[in-house]
Amino acid sequence: MGKRGRIELITLLVGVVVGLITVTLTLGFFLISYYSMVHTIKTEAEINAGIVSTVIKTSPEFWEFEQTRLEEYLASRQRDGFPEARRIVNTRNEIIAESVDKLERPIVMQSYELADAGVVVGRIEIARSLRPILKQTGLVALLSFSLGFGAFLIVYTIPIRRIQEVEKALQESEKNYRSIFYNAVEGIVQTVPEGRFISVNPAFAKMAGYDSPEEVIENIVDIENQLYVNPEDKIRYKKAFEEKDIVEGFEAQFYRKDRSIFWVSINARMVRDETGNALYYEGAIQDITSRKQTEEERKQNLEKLRKTLAGTIHAISLMVETRDPYTAGHQKRVSNLARMIAQEMDLAKDIIDKIRMVGIIHDIGKLSVPVEILSKPTKLTNLEFGIIRVHSQSGYDILKDVDLPYPIAETVYQHHEKLDGSGYPRGLKGEEILLEARILAVADVVEAMASHRPYRPARGIDAALEEIVKNKGILYDAKAVDACVRVFREKGFTFETTVS
């Protein structure tokens, strides 16, 4: 039974109850009024009989001749305003005295016997019209009916009007839904868990290469095997609904009618019955083939750009090392170690890639340093060392206007800075130094100390690690130092290691 049916049944029951209440009130009022009148008349008859009996005792032989006196008495006994007829008759039914008002039928009458020394000598009769009671009963019935009918209208009209409003709203909503369903540019579908379509809009039919929604429903009876390019996607789709009853942005590949492939993005929800059982899926399907193709092209272009950038950076690195044969391979070794440190610190892949690239060209500024100084076999003077220190600034000046990913140029600028501000060229401290530059500084020091230089022999890995551990948190980043030590001590890294 629908909501409207339930309202109508309740309304019918209310009507019946109202009717019963109206009848009960009316009948109750009439009976109470009737028996009250009967009791009053009977009591009056009994009282009057007692008084008249006194008269009889006074003149037992002549009481029947006291008509005027008795009539005056009867008239004086009417006290409550109801029209009434009173009379006294003897045993021969002869009227001795009477006081008569005009009575309208129907009437009710009560009598009481008159006695003298235990012998019945007559009776007194009192009659009243029932018409006033009937009029009052009619008013009560009308009032009860009016109140009951008003209640009935309230119970009936308000819910029915509400239902009509809801039905109108539902019809309007259905109309709007149908308009959206048939005119939407996105596909709108309903499918059952068994793998069939129960509703398809024209947009999806067109998207899938069919002439009409009916053709889709008729021909695709096994969605998992007929529509999905990868059946595991359908399994993944169903599994997603086990976690919650809504799926957003689910991407998969579908077959068109001609078996060509297109990409879709699905937003759907599970519709369940009152007991929680799955009824069907409904949702919107968007063709994202163009977007996927664009993404793939962008990915390929980025890969080409990455390879081109890597080649360019490698070429720049070779230029630097050609001018400084004693430090040949230094940048590559620093790059490999810096990348391993970054991986050990579990940094994001894009940060690791940037550290690798900046490591390969971090000394590009040495292009501005005379070769004689770079390859001088003896200890550098303060002036010569000052010239070499300019290479960080020179490297930044060379790279800052090149379209390289941030922060490659800035990292080259900062790779000789120290946490305590004793580094160069700007004396940056702590967090003012980029994380990439702090990692590169550790790798640069370790490689420099472990490798041969024109003015000194190699000091070895142990001495290099001792240096960074001793100054951990003072000159060098603590996390980078710890990661570097683990790379050598636990991972077995060497500068001859090929880093992939």
Secondary structure by P-SEA (a helix, b strand, c coil): ccaaaaaaaaaaaaaaaaaaaaaaaaaaaaaaaaaaaaaaaaaaaaaaaaaaaaaaaacccccccaaaaaaaaaaaacccccccccccccccccccccccccccccbbbbbbbbbcccccccbbbbbbbaaaaaaaaaaaaaaaaaaaaaaaaaaccaaaaaaaaaaaaaaaaaaaaaaaaaaccccccccccccccccccaaaaaaaccccaaaaaaccccccccccccaaaaaaaaaaaaaccccccccbbbbccccccbbbbbbbbbbbcccccccccccccccaaaaaaaaaaaaaaaaaaaaaaaaaaaaaaaaaaaacccccaaaaaaaaaaaaaaaaacccaaaaaaaaaaaacccccccccccccccccccccaaaaaaaaaaaaaaaaaccccccccaaaaaaacccccccccccccccccccccaaaaaaaaaaaaaaaaccccccccccaaaaaaaaaaaccccccaaaaaaaaaaccccccccccccc
